[in-house]
Amino acid sequence: MATKITTKKPLTGNRRSHALNATKHKQKPNLQTYTINGEKVKLTAREARTILKETA
């Protein structure tokens, strides 16, 4: 099982229709599983780009 490193959580808000009805909505972070130094970790795509740039 991959270790979750990131601390990011879903953003919450409302979807609005043309009639201005509000329904709850979540935007989840883009979590990806990567192998870094032989260990599986869960990172967001943005964090993975940063880490992979530093290690290259």
Buried (B, 14 or more C-beta within 10 A) or exposed (E): EBEEBBEBEEEEEEEEEEEEEEEEEEEEBEBBEBEEEEEEBBBBEEBBEEBEEEEE
